[in-house]
Amino acid sequence: MNFASDNAYGALPEIWSALQAADHGAELAYGNDPITQGLTARFAELFEREVTVFPVLTGTAANALALACLTPPFGAILCHRDSHIMTSECGAPEFFSGAKLIGLDGASGKITPQTIAEGLTGLDGSVHSVQPKVVSLSQASEWGTVYTPSELTAISEMARAKGLKLHMDGARFANAMAYLNCSPADATWRCGVDVLCFGATKAGALAAEAVIFFDKALAEEFAFRRKRGGHLASKMRFVSAQLEAMLKDDLWRRSAAQANSVAGRIARALEQVPGIEMAAPVETNMVFARMPVEKAAQLRAGGAIFHDWLPAQNGKLVARIATAFATPEEHVARFIALAKAD
């Protein structure tokens, strides 16, 4: 019963079909094929405006290369202290941009205009300090929570007032959108987001992410940075075919909605177990449950795989239980039964 990550499962059938369909004859390399060339129009339709789109292979590359286009080497990127770019990308954003990451506090994985203002304290333009240039948000956050359009707008207005760009790490953007049930435009550029890293891998692709610039001027360096960073795939059509398939018939959102639904079911069951409570609101496909150490051991002894998100304190730890588009129903039922067992 693998609840360690939504990366644990493979690819959707539609992805395999798209890859097979793309594997015919010869096409121009390095993104000059018809599938890649057509992505711009597809994403423009999705976001209801003109966009500039670049496929890459990983979320880390998407974030690092996008951020490098938003800040000079003497800049600073403000983000949540638990964000993926801060804790899980091996310094790639700092390596590719040369800028400094500044981690901010925030309940349930989210930052606010107030915490951003606090992070800006002392960064007053002096030549002796880094210069704040970017605010980076994870949507959904590393605690599975979602920024609402009103929250995004408030952050954007504050960032604009300080001359900062707004980047969104959307590795789980699909899960956030399934929760918000609004248009992608209403949760991105209409709220002031400048660049979105659109995640497809966690939603059921093999290795496909897209960096989407809502301001073409910000994208001028990206093609060169992508090549220099090793993410201009020669057979790019196979990356783009995955993105095209995810966009068709809203597959990306439907896949995420399935994962979210499973997480909600698990959360509701765990809340009925004495001694277990939620450590964060369950809004996407991740359940953060505070439970006795003995209960976590019992679940693992029964075959459940999940991460300890926070270490044990006063006999309880916080477990992260992640679901995916393909989490088997029998695994969910078995996990719930184990949790309820004495």
Steps between C-alpha positions, in 0.01 A plus 500: 500500500712784370394839636851645494454724197286569195820425307476136609262401220564483127328670211139534393388282206438816299866594542622168364262535206627850428861382505423218260315736268799737499738217415458495126727615220745785540447847644721802549692487828539737797138610514451584135246220458127567448396372845734733687417790271132444570533514879497879509153516348373225732625672814378836371151351471525354851614829656283724281788721387824506307776305675857385436555131573813290549486125568764354734554160656487567874341732752837593643618619159175687445531690827872567483505619140186711539631670812831570327307711249340707775798609708861611459771312695492762775126451547295324766208260460250496787320169556355285777767331711345160419470565126641253252748752362630556853519142630499253212677631191863468612563873455404494131306830509799672661744326265321602181398849613789590728239657729438433868194317633340650809269262687190645667273359769134440433223278634408189300774560243376839380653846516307826526561867420593545865765226500640636173521847654684352797741323264577828328611661825854626465512448123490872432703532184839514667788377287596277792189280477319295238217676320150347523376418151257205511230344715459127436186308601428127488151423373405268662732554795727236653232457767235427237324832550380728222530875449162647409477765227444767764812391689702500178373845407595641841851356470533625144393852590753508781773361271421753227523784749851383584603442138506121535405236244271210595599141419276199557638149547209301360629145542154427646318779319251243370408395853458864602275570203290192570445641848434861398270406213566825317668583171882479482501865395317601817764328714810628317551807285175666601637486854835642391707185446782569254631147442343160566685170505218273386548149638383196305721223640325470836165502322592195292761590237840330482731800494338819378467849645432832331627844589233754410582870479205737505733787411697424183772750593594291803561197279775650283782305666320175569578319174871555557486408867306183418765391250786589734325315781467180297120503462460562129412143409600401148188285465282763660187373329480219756498748786250723325275208409453432871402861566263500203335183629463644850322807364261301280154465653630647829689180581742687729219628720298178497805299603571738787137499611518122536810527720338776707187291549698205635689725742175647627359156564809397697495822702136458596568144615808594701314780678271234645792314658565598862839665542532613135438854380584696189814715520391712201181549298455223242442687175687297241655154479706512817387413850710617794387299799631539855490154651653296781838348417349158572222553244754598234699184579180293479420642157851431375496147639186445294678606181432874477777724367495870587734774618545642847455872427579617851693298760335356807416741780311401814445155355351618170641562154357665190467258210459608138268273307507581129253364247517484122280458194566126511488425875320162508163487671599185689804677644283784624252261664779299660676810632178630656427162657850489649464850639171413669627173644594491869 
